Every structure is written in structure tokens, then in C-alpha cells.
Amino acid sequence: MAGSGFGTIFRITTWGESHGKALGVVIDGCPAGLALKEADINKYMERRRPNAGKMSTKRKEPDEAEILSGVWDGRTTGTPISIIIRNEDAHSSDYSGLWDVYRPGHADFGFDAKYGFRDARGGGRSSGRETSARVAAGAVALKLLSEIGISVHAEVESIGAYPAKSIEAEELITGLRKEGDSTGSTVFCCASGVPAGLGDPVFEKLDARLSSAIFSIGAVKAVEIGDGCAVSLARGSANNDPFRIKDGKIVTAGNHAGGILGGISNGSEILIRAYFKPTPSISVPQDTVRKDGTETVITVKGRHDPVIGPRAAVVVECMTGLVLADSLLLNMSSRVDRIRSFYGASDSSEDAGQ
């Protein structure tokens, strides 16, 4: 199976299935000397972890990350960092009636068409549980970013048609639980302290890489940078962000662009919105077909989130962190003067004295 790796220099490979013994990630390219302990990772895992709240599945996984390699005496060694997250509360029997049925809104049919089989135990690699490994890796990337003053934070912005923290949103979720239904949500992410110059102007645009990373999260159906879709209704005179000098630095007066112009960061905050579809696992009766082509009606059992956004926000945050960490390392080789400076070499170019 291709496609389980992500990144260029700071590169990750996730592994494991929803109802397997464990999930995990191998991180390659993390610089040596970064202070790192399991608590640094688990504070992010806690935000993704299932709990008994109104907006979460009843599956109770501790989701504690264990570092197996790549860290010694509290610091990264520069070798691959391997992290494992064990599954302890998988109820595969909940899916016993779905072995030969394609669940509406899931990857079942496409997965079967591609590989000739599917893991019916909660979706296998297609399950949202795979994101636990991404969060573990993203926590390391975010720790690296903090070394140079970059911070990333994401939170659920809306649930259905309501602000996430409103009474209406809580009432909506309560009603959906009783009905066995679900709703969509929006997550907003902001990265601060990002220097100008990250990203490339053609295929490896920073906004393209960020969008690709966030679209790789299951259930994301749209991504916006800055003003997003609203720019199609704006005039250039209103959409352009004027440049100013503030405290001796070049800044923009606004941030309609969301911190990225021409695929390259401009030093402003990077602003991202991710739009999640409703959780497809619902207990409302749905029409579908079996693998043999016969039509049927199913209701999906098991323990599922009525809304994805509240637990997915940290996944958006971590995927953003992974892109930025990789982009920072890639950017170090973009100019020869920086390479000379790093290695303490003198300028021997023909125009050195000009």
C-alpha cells in the first residue's frame, strides 16, 4: 500500500489499523538535540483521545504514546523516532454484520475496488483512528517549531450552523445522539511567528502543501487559506494586503491572503479553515448494497462521534506543524549565502567584493 509516508526532510510514515494491536509512526529527519519526552507528545494525544463527553465516541482508549527509539537522555539523537500507540478498547464484534456490506459515506467500496478486500474492523487504515499516529508525529514537529518561536493552534469553530461553544451546538449534539445522526463542523487554525520565505513558487507552494496535508485527514471536504472562497466575490483593491513598515520590519496592513502570497509565506499569521463532513457512521437506516450486488438496508452499530471537528482540531494543528517543520528544513538550502554561513565558509564568488 503506497501513500503512508509524508514529508521530504522531516518525513513520517504511519502504520497500524483501527482494530489492530497498535498504531504508530516513524519520524525520520528530526534534528538531533531536540529536548523531547513522552509527556510532550501525550498532551496533544489527550486532545484527540476519545472521552465520555457529549461530542465524542464512547470508545475509551488511553492513547498514550510510547517512544521506542530515536531519543536518549531526553533528547533526540537524529536517528528515526519510532512511536507506538496501543489499542485497548476495540470492539470488532460491533462490525460483525458489515463484513460484506458497503457502508454509505465510508471508504469501503473504493478500498475494495482498489485492493480486492477491505478491513471491516472499523475501517482499518481508512479509520479516523489512524490520525492518532499523525498527532504523535505532529507533536514532535510542533516542539521543533517552538525552538524558533513558531506556534500553531487549531480549534473547532462551528458545529453544524452554530458556533462551537454555543448552547445551540450542545442542544444540536444532544438531539443528534438521540436520533442516531451526525453533523458537519469547521476547524480554524492559526500559525504565528512563521518567517517570510517558506514554500516554493510553482508546484511546492506552501498553501498547496498545507492544503494537501489537511485534505489527507479523513472527512475533510474543503480547505481555505485566508479569506478562502470569499476572494471570488472581492475586488482587487479590497483583497490586496498593503505593505507597511512597523518597528523597522515589512508587514502587511491586513491578512486576506492568510500569510501566503505566490506560494511563499510573507511573515503574517497563516490562517486556515478545514471543513469536515458529518460522521458517516450513523445508526439511522441507510440504503446500500452487499458485495454480491444485492440491495439491503443497514444501521451502523458501534461507538462513534456525532461530530468530527472537536477531536479533529488537534489533527489539523499537527498536520500544519508537520508541513511547516519540513518547509523550514527545506528552506535552509535555498540560498548559497546561508550555506556558507552555516559552514563558516568565506565568500569566494566572483562578485564577492561588489
MARPADREN-617089 format. One record per residue: residue in one letter; x negated, y, z negated of N, C-alpha, C in turn. Coordinates in steps of 0.2 Angstrom, whole numbers. Atoms other than C-alpha are relative to their C-alpha. Last residue first. Layout:
! residues N
A, X, Y, Z, X, Y, Z, X, Y, Z
...
***
This chain:
! residues 354
Q, -4, -6, -3, -154, 221, 27, 6, 1, -4
G, 2, -7, 3, -168, 212, 17, 5, 5, 3
A, 0, -1, 7, -160, 195, 18, -2, 7, -2
D, -2, -7, 2, -156, 196, 36, 0, 1, -7
E, 4, -5, -4, -167, 182, 42, 2, 7, -2
S, -3, -2, -7, -161, 171, 28, -3, 5, 4
S, 5, 0, -5, -173, 166, 14, 3, 1, 7
D, -3, -1, -6, -163, 171, -1, -5, 1, 6
S, 1, -7, -2, -171, 164, -16, 3, 0, 7
A, 4, -1, -6, -165, 147, -23, 0, 8, 2
G, 5, -5, 1, -158, 146, -41, -5, 1, 5
Y, 6, 4, 0, -148, 130, -37, -6, 5, -1
F, -1, 6, 5, -131, 138, -42, -7, -3, 0
S, 0, -2, 7, -137, 155, -34, 1, -6, -5
R, 7, -2, 2, -142, 147, -18, 0, 2, -7
I, 4, 6, 1, -125, 138, -17, -7, 2, -2
R, -1, 3, 6, -116, 154, -21, -4, -7, -1
D, 3, -4, 5, -125, 163, -7, 2, -3, -7
V, 7, 2, 1, -121, 149, 5, -3, 4, -6
R, 5, -6, -1, -102, 152, 3, -7, -2, -1
S, -2, -4, -5, -88, 139, 3, -4, 5, 3
S, 4, 1, -6, -96, 126, -7, 2, 4, 6
M, 7, -2, 2, -89, 131, -24, -5, -1, 6
N, 2, -7, -1, -72, 132, -16, -7, 2, -2
L, 2, -1, -7, -70, 113, -16, -2, 7, 2
L, 6, 4, -1, -72, 112, -35, -2, 1, 8
L, 6, -4, 3, -59, 126, -37, -6, -3, 1
S, 2, -6, -4, -47, 118, -25, -6, 4, -3
D, 4, 3, -6, -48, 101, -34, -2, 6, 4
A, 7, 2, 3, -44, 110, -51, -4, -3, 7
L, 5, -6, 1, -30, 120, -42, -7, -2, -3
V, 2, -4, -6, -22, 105, -34, -5, 5, -2
L, 4, 5, -4, -22, 94, -50, -3, 4, 6
G, 6, 0, 3, -15, 109, -61, -5, -5, 4
T, 2, -7, -2, 0, 111, -49, -8, 0, -3
M, 2, 0, -7, 3, 92, -51, -3, 7, 3
C, 6, 4, -1, 2, 94, -69, -2, -1, 7
E, 6, -3, 3, 14, 108, -71, -6, -4, 2
V, 1, -6, -4, 27, 100, -59, -7, 3, -2
V, 3, 3, -6, 25, 84, -69, -2, 5, 5
V, 7, 2, 1, 28, 94, -85, -4, -3, 6
A, 4, -7, 0, 44, 101, -78, -7, -1, -1
A, 4, 0, -6, 50, 83, -73, -4, 7, 0
R, 6, 4, 1, 57, 79, -91, -5, 1, 6
P, 3, -1, 6, 69, 94, -91, -6, -4, -2
G, 4, -5, 1, 72, 93, -72, -3, 1, -7
I, 7, 1, 0, 79, 76, -70, -5, 5, -2
V, 3, -5, -4, 97, 77, -75, -8, -1, -1
P, -6, -3, -4, 109, 63, -82, -3, 6, 4
D, -1, -7, 1, 93, 54, -86, 6, 2, 4
H, 2, -5, -5, 95, 35, -85, 1, 7, -2
R, 1, -7, 4, 97, 20, -96, -4, 5, 4
G, 7, -2, 2, 103, 4, -87, 1, 7, -4
K, 1, 0, 8, 118, 0, -77, -7, 2, -2
V, 7, 2, 3, 121, 5, -59, 0, 1, -7
T, 2, -5, 5, 139, 3, -53, -6, -1, -3
I, 4, 1, 6, 141, -6, -37, 1, 6, -4
V, -1, -6, 4, 154, -8, -22, -4, -1, -6
T, -2, 1, 7, 150, -20, -8, 1, 7, -4
E, -2, -6, 4, 148, -22, 11, 2, -1, -7
T, -7, 0, 3, 139, -37, 18, 1, 6, -4
G, -4, -4, -4, 123, -35, 28, 7, 1, -2
D, -3, 4, -5, 113, -49, 21, 5, 4, 4
K, 5, 1, -5, 103, -36, 11, 2, -4, 6
R, 5, 4, 2, 119, -30, 2, -6, -2, 6
V, 0, 7, -4, 128, -15, 7, -5, -4, -4
T, 6, 2, -3, 134, 1, -2, 0, -7, 4
D, 0, 5, -5, 149, 10, -9, -7, -1, 3
Q, 3, -2, -6, 147, 18, -26, 1, -5, 6
P, 0, 5, -6, 156, 16, -42, -2, 3, 6
V, -6, -1, -4, 151, 29, -55, 0, -5, 6
S, -4, 6, 1, 137, 22, -66, 7, 1, 3
I, -6, -2, 4, 124, 33, -60, 4, -6, 0
S, -3, 6, 3, 106, 30, -54, 6, 3, -5
P, -4, 4, -4, 103, 44, -41, 3, -6, -4
T, 2, 7, 1, 98, 57, -53, 4, -4, 3
P, -3, 3, 6, 104, 74, -46, -3, -7, 0
K, -7, 2, -1, 92, 82, -33, 3, -3, -7
F, -1, 7, 1, 77, 92, -40, 7, -2, 2
Y, -7, 2, 0, 72, 109, -33, 1, -7, 0
A, -1, 7, -2, 54, 115, -37, 8, -2, -1
R, -6, 3, 2, 50, 133, -39, 1, -6, 4
I, -3, 6, -4, 33, 140, -38, 6, -2, -3
L, -7, 2, 2, 24, 156, -43, 3, -5, 5
I, -3, 5, -5, 5, 158, -42, 7, -2, -3
E, -2, 6, 3, 0, 174, -53, 3, -5, 6
S, -6, -1, 4, -10, 186, -43, 3, -6, -2
G, 2, -3, 7, -28, 184, -38, 6, 1, -4
N, 2, -7, 0, -25, 183, -19, -1, 3, -7
S, -2, -4, 6, -25, 164, -17, -2, 7, 0
I, 6, -1, 5, -28, 158, 1, 3, 4, -6
G, 2, 7, 3, -15, 150, 13, -6, 1, -5
G, 4, 4, -5, -13, 166, 23, -3, -6, -3
L, -1, -3, -7, -7, 175, 7, -5, -3, 5
I, 4, 3, -5, -5, 166, -10, 2, 4, 7
G, 7, 1, 2, 0, 173, -27, -4, -3, 6
G, 1, 5, 4, 19, 171, -25, -8, -2, -1
A, 4, 6, -4, 20, 181, -9, -1, -6, -5
H, -5, 4, -4, 34, 192, -17, -4, -6, 3
N, 2, 7, -1, 21, 197, -30, 5, -4, 4
G, -6, 5, 1, 22, 216, -33, -3, -7, 2
A, -5, -3, 4, 9, 230, -34, 6, -4, -2
T, -6, -2, -4, -5, 219, -29, 5, 3, -4
V, -6, 4, 2, -22, 219, -37, 5, 2, 5
I, -5, 0, -5, -40, 225, -32, 6, -5, -3
K, -2, 6, -4, -50, 227, -48, 5, 1, 5
G, 6, 1, -4, -58, 243, -56, 1, -6, 4
D, 6, 2, 4, -46, 243, -70, -6, -2, 4
K, -1, 0, 7, -32, 243, -58, -6, -3, -4
I, 6, 1, 4, -34, 247, -39, 2, 1, -8
R, 2, -6, 5, -19, 244, -29, -7, -2, -3
F, 6, 1, 4, -13, 233, -14, -2, 6, -4
P, 5, -5, -1, 5, 234, -8, -6, -2, -4
D, 2, -2, 7, 15, 217, -8, -6, 5, 1
N, 7, 0, 0, 24, 215, 9, -2, 3, -7
N, 3, 6, 2, 42, 210, 7, -8, 0, -1
A, -2, 2, 7, 50, 227, 6, -3, -7, -2
S, 2, -6, 5, 42, 235, 21, 2, -2, -7
G, 7, 0, 2, 43, 218, 30, -2, 5, -5
R, 4, -4, -5, 61, 217, 29, -7, 0, -2
A, 3, -6, 2, 70, 203, 19, -3, 4, 6
L, -5, -5, 0, 83, 190, 23, -4, 7, -1
S, -3, 0, -6, 70, 176, 28, 5, 6, 1
V, 4, -4, -5, 60, 181, 13, 3, 0, 7
A, -3, -6, -1, 74, 174, 2, -4, 5, 5
C, -5, -1, -5, 69, 157, 6, 3, 7, 1
G, -3, 6, -3, 54, 157, -5, 4, 2, 6
D, -7, -1, -1, 52, 173, -15, 3, -5, 4
G, -2, -7, 0, 35, 167, -22, 8, 1, 1
I, 6, -4, 3, 32, 149, -16, 2, 7, 0
E, 1, -7, -2, 47, 138, -14, -6, 3, -3
V, 5, -3, 3, 49, 119, -14, 0, 7, 2
A, 2, -7, -3, 64, 109, -9, -5, 3, -5
K, -2, -1, -7, 70, 91, -11, -1, 6, 3
V, 1, -7, -2, 61, 85, -26, 2, 0, 7
A, -6, -4, 1, 68, 68, -32, 0, 7, 2
G, -7, 2, -2, 52, 59, -33, 5, 4, -2
I, -3, 2, 6, 36, 70, -35, 7, -3, 2
S, 1, 7, 2, 27, 70, -19, 3, -3, -6
F, -5, 4, -4, 36, 86, -14, -2, -8, -1
I, -7, 0, 4, 26, 94, -28, 5, -4, 4
A, 1, 3, 6, 9, 89, -21, 7, -1, -4
S, 1, 7, -1, 13, 93, -3, 0, -4, -7
S, -7, 3, -2, 20, 110, -9, 0, -7, 2
L, -4, 0, 6, 4, 114, -18, 7, -3, 2
R, 2, 6, 4, -7, 108, -3, 5, 0, -7
A, -1, 6, -3, 3, 119, 9, -2, -6, -5
D, -7, 1, 1, 3, 134, -3, 2, -7, 3
L, -2, 2, 7, -16, 132, -4, 7, -1, -1
K, -3, -6, 4, -18, 131, 14, 2, -2, -7
E, 1, 1, 7, -28, 115, 20, 2, 7, -4
F, -4, 6, 2, -21, 115, 38, -1, -1, -8
V, -4, 3, -6, -27, 133, 43, 4, -6, -3
P, -5, -4, -4, -33, 147, 31, 4, -4, 5
D, 3, -1, -7, -41, 137, 17, 5, 3, 5
G, -4, 3, -5, -37, 137, -2, -4, 2, 7
L, -1, 7, -1, -44, 147, -16, 4, -2, 5
G, 5, 4, -4, -51, 164, -13, 1, -7, 0
A, -1, 0, -7, -44, 175, -27, -5, -4, 4
P, 3, -5, -4, -45, 169, -44, 2, 0, 7
V, 3, 3, -6, -31, 160, -53, -4, 5, 4
G, 7, 0, 1, -29, 168, -71, -3, -4, 6
S, 4, -7, 2, -11, 163, -72, -7, -1, 0
A, 7, 1, 1, -1, 148, -64, -3, 7, 0
C, 4, -6, -1, 18, 149, -65, -7, -1, -2
C, 7, 1, 3, 30, 135, -63, -4, 6, 2
F, 5, -6, -2, 49, 136, -61, -7, -1, -3
V, 5, -1, 5, 60, 119, -62, -5, 6, 3
T, 5, -4, -3, 77, 118, -54, -5, 1, -5
S, 3, -4, 5, 91, 105, -58, -6, 4, 4
G, 6, -2, -2, 103, 93, -50, -3, 5, -5
T, 0, -6, -4, 117, 84, -58, -7, 2, 2
S, 6, -4, 1, 122, 67, -65, 0, 6, 4
D, 3, -3, -6, 137, 55, -67, -6, 4, -1
G, 4, 4, -3, 143, 42, -79, -4, 3, 6
E, -2, 2, -7, 158, 52, -83, -4, -5, 3
K, -7, 3, 1, 155, 53, -102, 2, -3, 7
R, 1, 6, 3, 137, 57, -98, 6, -4, -1
L, 3, 5, -4, 142, 70, -86, -2, -7, -3
G, -5, 2, -5, 153, 79, -98, -2, -5, 5
T, -4, 4, 4, 139, 80, -111, 6, -3, 4
I, 4, 7, 1, 127, 86, -98, 5, -4, -4
L, 1, 4, -6, 139, 100, -92, -3, -7, -1
E, -7, 3, -1, 143, 105, -110, 0, -4, 6
E, -1, 6, 5, 124, 107, -113, 7, -3, 1
A, 4, 6, -2, 122, 117, -97, 1, -6, -5
E, -3, 3, -6, 137, 129, -102, -4, -6, 3
I, -5, 4, 3, 129, 132, -119, 4, -4, 6
S, -6, -2, 2, 114, 139, -110, 5, -5, -3
K, -1, 0, 7, 96, 134, -111, 7, 2, -2
A, 2, 6, 3, 94, 128, -93, 2, 0, -7
P, 7, 0, 3, 103, 142, -85, -1, -5, -4
Y, 0, -4, 6, 119, 136, -76, -8, 0, -2
A, -1, -7, -2, 124, 130, -58, -2, 5, -6
G, -6, -1, -4, 117, 112, -60, 0, 8, 1
I, -3, 6, -1, 104, 114, -73, 6, 0, 3
S, -8, 0, -1, 93, 129, -71, 2, -8, 0
E, -3, -7, 0, 75, 135, -76, 8, -1, 1
V, -7, 1, -3, 67, 119, -82, 3, 7, 0
E, -6, 1, 4, 49, 124, -87, 6, -1, 4
A, -6, 1, -3, 32, 125, -80, 5, -2, -5
H, -6, 2, 4, 16, 132, -87, 6, -1, 5
V, -5, 2, -4, -2, 133, -79, 6, -2, -5
S, -5, 4, 3, -17, 142, -87, 6, -1, 5
I, -6, 1, -4, -33, 147, -79, 5, -4, -4
G, -6, -5, 2, -46, 155, -91, 6, -1, 5
I, 1, -6, -4, -62, 146, -84, 6, 5, -1
E, 7, -1, 1, -63, 131, -96, -1, 7, 3
S, 1, -5, 6, -44, 131, -96, -7, 2, -1
L, -2, -7, -2, -44, 124, -78, -1, 5, -6
L, 6, -3, -4, -54, 109, -84, 2, 7, 2
K, 6, -1, 5, -41, 105, -98, -6, 3, 4
L, -2, -6, 4, -27, 107, -85, -6, 2, -5
A, 1, -5, -4, -36, 94, -74, 1, 7, -3
V, 7, -1, -1, -37, 82, -88, -2, 6, 4
A, 2, -3, 6, -18, 85, -92, -8, 1, 0
G, 0, -7, 0, -15, 82, -74, -2, 3, -6
A, 5, -3, -4, -22, 65, -74, 0, 7, 0
A, 7, 2, 3, -11, 59, -89, -6, 3, 4
V, 1, -4, 6, 4, 68, -81, -6, -1, -4
R, 2, -7, -2, 1, 59, -65, -1, 5, -5
A, 7, 1, -2, 1, 42, -74, -2, 7, 3
S, 3, 0, 6, 18, 46, -82, -8, 0, 1
T, 3, -7, 2, 24, 51, -65, -3, 0, -6
E, 6, 0, -3, 26, 32, -60, -3, 7, -2
R, 5, 1, 5, 41, 32, -72, -7, 0, 2
G, 2, -6, 3, 51, 41, -58, -5, -2, -6
S, -3, -3, 6, 52, 24, -50, -3, 7, -2
S, -4, -6, -2, 46, 21, -32, 4, 3, -6
R, 4, -6, -1, 32, 10, -38, 4, 6, 2
G, 7, 1, -1, 44, -2, -46, -4, 6, 1
G, 3, -3, -6, 62, 3, -43, -8, -1, 1
G, 0, -7, 1, 69, -1, -60, -3, 4, 6
R, 0, -1, 7, 65, -20, -58, -1, 8, -2
A, -6, -2, 2, 71, -22, -40, 0, 2, -8
D, 0, 2, 7, 54, -22, -33, 6, 3, -4
R, -1, -6, 5, 57, -22, -15, -1, -2, -7
F, -3, 2, 6, 53, -34, 0, 0, 7, -4
G, -3, 7, 0, 49, -33, 18, 2, -3, -7
Y, 4, 5, 3, 36, -19, 16, 3, -7, 0
K, 7, -1, -2, 43, -5, 27, -4, -6, -2
A, 2, -1, -7, 61, -9, 28, -7, 0, 2
D, -1, 7, -3, 62, -15, 10, -1, 0, 8
F, 5, 4, 3, 55, 2, 4, 0, -7, 3
G, 6, -2, -3, 67, 11, 15, -6, -4, -2
F, -1, 2, -7, 82, 2, 9, -6, 1, 4
D, 0, 7, -1, 77, 3, -10, 0, -2, 8
A, 5, 2, -5, 71, 21, -10, 1, -7, 2
H, 7, 3, 2, 86, 27, -20, -4, -2, 6
G, 4, -5, 2, 101, 38, -16, -7, -2, -3
P, 0, -7, -3, 113, 24, -14, -4, 5, -4
R, -4, -5, 4, 107, 7, -22, 0, 7, 4
Y, 3, -6, -1, 103, -6, -9, 4, 5, -4
V, -5, -6, -1, 109, -23, -16, -4, 6, 1
D, -1, 0, -7, 99, -40, -16, 5, 6, 3
W, 5, 3, -4, 92, -39, -33, 0, 0, 8
L, 2, -5, -5, 105, -27, -40, -6, -3, 4
G, -5, 1, -5, 114, -39, -52, -1, 4, 6
S, -1, 7, -2, 99, -42, -63, 5, -1, 6
Y, 0, -1, -8, 95, -23, -64, 1, -7, 3
D, -5, -5, -2, 99, -21, -83, 1, 0, 8
S, -6, 4, 0, 89, -38, -86, 6, 5, 3
S, -1, 2, -7, 73, -28, -82, 7, -3, 1
H, -6, 5, 0, 75, -19, -99, 1, -2, 7
A, -3, 2, -6, 58, -11, -101, 5, -5, -1
D, -7, 0, 0, 54, -4, -118, 3, -1, 6
E, -2, 4, 6, 35, -7, -121, 8, -1, -1
N, -7, 1, 0, 26, -1, -105, 3, -4, -6
R, -3, 7, 0, 8, 3, -108, 8, 1, 0
I, -6, -1, 3, 0, 19, -102, 4, -6, 0
I, -6, 4, 0, -18, 17, -97, 6, 2, -4
I, -5, -1, 5, -32, 29, -92, 6, -5, 1
S, -5, 4, -1, -48, 27, -82, 5, 0, -6
I, -4, 0, 7, -60, 41, -81, 6, -4, 2
P, -8, 0, 0, -72, 38, -67, 3, -1, -6
T, -2, 7, -3, -90, 43, -71, 7, 0, 0
G, 1, -1, -8, -95, 62, -74, 2, -7, 3
T, 7, 2, -2, -98, 58, -93, -1, 1, 8
T, 0, 4, -6, -83, 67, -100, -7, -2, 2
R, 1, -4, -6, -85, 72, -118, 0, -4, 6
G, -4, -6, -1, -79, 67, -135, -1, 4, 6
D, 1, -5, 5, -93, 55, -139, 4, 7, 1
W, 4, 2, 6, -91, 46, -123, -2, 6, -5
V, 1, -5, 6, -78, 48, -110, -4, -3, -5
G, 1, -7, -3, -77, 40, -92, -1, 5, -6
S, 6, -1, -2, -68, 24, -98, -1, 7, 2
L, 4, 6, 0, -53, 16, -106, -7, 1, 2
I, 6, -1, -4, -44, 32, -112, -4, -6, 0
E, 6, 3, 3, -27, 27, -119, -6, 1, 5
A, 6, 1, -5, -12, 37, -115, -6, -2, -4
E, 7, -3, 2, 3, 36, -127, -5, -2, 5
D, 4, -4, -5, 20, 35, -118, -6, 2, -3
P, 5, -4, 4, 29, 29, -134, -4, 4, 5
E, 7, 2, -1, 43, 22, -123, -4, 5, -4
K, 5, -2, 5, 61, 23, -129, -7, -2, 1
R, 6, 4, 0, 73, 21, -114, -5, 3, -5
K, 1, 3, 7, 89, 31, -120, -6, -5, 0
T, -2, 7, 0, 87, 42, -104, -1, -2, -7
S, 5, 5, -2, 86, 61, -107, 3, -7, 0
M, 2, -1, -7, 97, 77, -107, -5, -6, 2
K, -6, 0, -4, 107, 74, -123, -2, -1, 7
G, -4, -7, -1, 91, 70, -133, 6, -1, 5
A, -7, 1, 1, 86, 52, -138, 4, 6, 1
N, -2, -1, 7, 69, 53, -130, 7, -1, -1
P, -8, 1, 1, 60, 48, -114, 1, 1, -8
R, -2, 6, 3, 42, 55, -114, 7, 0, 0
R, -3, 4, -6, 38, 69, -101, 3, -6, -3
R, -5, -4, -3, 34, 82, -115, 4, -4, 6
E, -5, 0, 5, 25, 69, -126, 6, 4, 4
M, -4, 6, 0, 14, 65, -112, 6, 0, -4
Y, -4, -1, -6, 8, 83, -111, 4, -7, 1
K, -5, -5, 1, 3, 82, -129, 4, 2, 6
N, -6, 2, 3, -4, 65, -126, 5, 6, -2
I, -4, 2, -5, -18, 71, -114, 7, -2, -3
D, -1, -5, -5, -27, 82, -126, 5, -2, 5
A, -5, -5, 2, -24, 70, -140, 1, 5, 5
E, -7, 2, -2, -33, 57, -130, 5, 4, -2
K, -2, 5, 4, -49, 67, -131, 7, -2, 1
L, -6, 3, -2, -59, 78, -119, 2, -6, -5
A, -2, 3, 6, -73, 90, -120, 7, -3, 1
L, -6, -3, 2, -79, 92, -102, 3, -3, -7
G, 0, -5, 5, -97, 88, -101, 6, 3, -2
A, 2, 2, 7, -97, 79, -85, 0, 6, -4
P, 7, -1, 2, -87, 85, -70, -2, -2, -7
C, 0, -5, 5, -71, 76, -65, -7, 2, -2
G, 2, -6, -2, -74, 68, -48, 1, 6, -6
D, 7, 0, -2, -64, 52, -50, -2, 8, 2
I, 2, -7, -3, -49, 50, -60, -7, 0, 2
V, 7, -1, 0, -41, 33, -62, -2, 6, 3
V, 3, -4, -5, -23, 32, -67, -8, -1, -1
G, 6, -4, 2, -11, 21, -77, -3, 4, 6
L, 2, -5, -6, 4, 11, -78, -6, 3, -2
A, 3, -7, 1, 7, -4, -89, 0, 4, 6
K, 3, 0, 7, 15, -22, -91, -3, 7, -2
G, 6, 4, 0, 26, -20, -76, -2, 1, -7
H, -1, 6, 4, 44, -13, -77, -6, -5, -1
S, -5, -2, 5, 41, 4, -69, 1, -5, -6
E, -7, -1, -2, 26, -1, -59, 4, 1, -6
G, -5, 3, 4, 7, 1, -60, 7, 1, 2
W, -2, 7, -1, -6, 12, -52, 5, -2, -5
T, -5, 2, 5, -11, 30, -49, 1, -8, 1
T, -4, 6, -3, -27, 35, -40, 5, -3, -5
I, -3, 5, 4, -34, 52, -43, 3, -5, 4
R, -4, 4, -3, -47, 64, -35, 3, -5, -5
F, -4, 3, 6, -55, 79, -41, 5, -4, 3
I, 5, 1, 4, -66, 80, -25, 2, -2, -7
T, 6, 1, -4, -53, 77, -12, -6, -1, -4
G, 6, -5, 1, -36, 75, -20, -6, -2, 4
F, -1, -7, -1, -23, 61, -21, -6, 4, -2
G, 6, -4, 2, -23, 42, -21, 2, 7, 2
S, 0, -1, 8, -8, 31, -21, -5, 4, -2
G, -3, -6, 2, -4, 33, -2, 0, 1, -8
A, 4, -6, -1, -8, 16, 6, 4, 6, -4
M, -4, -6, 0, 0, 0, 0, -4, 6, 0
***
